[in-house]
Amino acid sequence: MTARHLIAPPDPSLHDDRRQLVADLRSDTVTHPTQAMYERMRTAPLGDDGLDGDPTVRELEALVADKLGKQAGLYVPTATMGNLLAVLSQAERQAQVVLESTSHMFTTERGVATLSGLFYLGIPGVAGAMDLDALEQALLPSGSLQTALVCMETTHANAGGAVLPLAHMQAVHDLARSRRACVHLDGARLFNAAVALNVSADEVTRSADTVSLCLSKGLSAPAGAVLAGPQATIERARRLRKMLGGTQRQIGVLAAAGIEAVQTMPHRLVQDHVHARRLSQALNSIHPELLHADMPTTNIVMLDLPATGHDSSIWTHELGKAGVLVRAWGARRLRLVTHRHIDDTRVDAAIAAFRKTADKLLA
Ligand SMILES: *Cc1c(COP(=O)(O)O)cnc(C)c1O
């Protein structure tokens, strides 16, 4: 297989240029299925998941529930739907949902509040961990709004893949519990957190009632996510999934890749973390006074750009010309994500392309 098959195609403007793709660092969602996933997909026993169930989906749901220490699992098309179902199955209309204010569910998915009749309250945080005093305040009974659900996120995407400390998660859980609120964990990259903490996934999920896990990020399945939680909650979520049109038919064909992903991919995420740290170190050595990358604990590097008049869109464009795809994260920040298709050679090539681009833009 050529490198082109292993990596998502570059954006069309680059394609027209026929430039060589060096590294696609836009997201770990660009990972393609493994050969073993294709093989499982080809041979998966299938049923109708909207009628009496698809055996491969059932196997995936049970597998993920078990790995995350929950009673039941529900296969959903995206982690976004998993998060939505967690909210809808644990909060009645006109209740309050409390989240850290830079979390994915707040910054990207909060529009759902306009459909659900729920009030989303953002709480300030540091490295993705919400301020506990502010949380306690938000949980106090108020005249009009009762908090039904508190949401956490680990690893935290906007905080550069930060991992929530387990003690913090426990404290959030205890506070929520003391006010009879449920706890949801947006664990889109849950296994990255478990690997970074060197604990099993169910230790990370212990302080949450429900957890959503994305199968199509670093785990490399082509699509899909699983919501896991208590039996009764998952049954409610299953009915709500039907209402949303998220119930699919012979979807075991995709769930099969998810099974392979959960069984074989978590252990290799540590390589992505090593690559992210190496990338960060190298970026910091290019122009130490100007370019600053954080030191990642998982697979996301945030690179702060100097105020040189070249904002992130210029960097993104110039790097793209050099074959390195990254994403602008605000006007003065780039986000770089390592994943299965970024091996040592590609890390080196990406660093070289960064050096060249920095020489050009910071000259
Ligand atoms: C990617 C992501 C999601 C959404 O996942 P989809 O499967 O793309 O819907 C939710 N939360 C976090 C933290 C994510 O990184």
Ligand as a Chemical Component Dictionary entry (heavy atoms), coordinates in Angstrom:
data_LIG
# 
_chem_comp.id                   LIG 
_chem_comp.type                 NON-POLYMER 
_chem_comp.pdbx_formal_charge   0 
_chem_comp.three_letter_code    LIG 
# 
loop_
_chem_comp_atom.comp_id 
_chem_comp_atom.atom_id 
_chem_comp_atom.alt_atom_id 
_chem_comp_atom.type_symbol 
_chem_comp_atom.charge 
_chem_comp_atom.model_Cartn_x 
_chem_comp_atom.model_Cartn_y 
_chem_comp_atom.model_Cartn_z 
_chem_comp_atom.pdbx_ordinal 
LIG C1 C1 C 0 -14.388 14.379 18.400 1  
LIG C2 C2 C 0 -15.015 14.665 19.702 2  
LIG C3 C3 C 0 -16.395 14.558 19.866 3  
LIG C4 C4 C 0 -17.330 14.248 18.720 4  
LIG O1 O1 O 0 -17.060 13.024 18.108 5  
LIG P1 P1 P 0 -17.813 12.637 16.741 6  
LIG O2 O2 O 0 -17.743 11.152 16.726 7  
LIG O3 O3 O 0 -16.984 13.277 15.672 8  
LIG O4 O4 O 0 -19.178 13.174 16.793 9  
LIG C5 C5 C 0 -16.905 14.807 21.110 10 
LIG N1 N1 N 0 -16.119 15.133 22.136 11 
LIG C6 C6 C 0 -14.790 15.250 22.016 12 
LIG C7 C7 C 0 -13.960 15.579 23.212 13 
LIG C8 C8 C 0 -14.192 15.026 20.793 14 
LIG O5 O5 O 0 -12.869 15.146 20.673 15 
# 
loop_
_chem_comp_bond.comp_id 
_chem_comp_bond.atom_id_1 
_chem_comp_bond.atom_id_2 
_chem_comp_bond.value_order 
_chem_comp_bond.pdbx_ordinal 
LIG C1 C2 SING 1  
LIG C2 C3 SING 2  
LIG C2 C8 DOUB 3  
LIG C3 C4 SING 4  
LIG C3 C5 DOUB 5  
LIG C4 O1 SING 6  
LIG O1 P1 SING 7  
LIG P1 O2 DOUB 8  
LIG P1 O3 SING 9  
LIG P1 O4 SING 10 
LIG C5 N1 SING 11 
LIG N1 C6 DOUB 12 
LIG C6 C7 SING 13 
LIG C6 C8 SING 14 
LIG C8 O5 SING 15 
# 
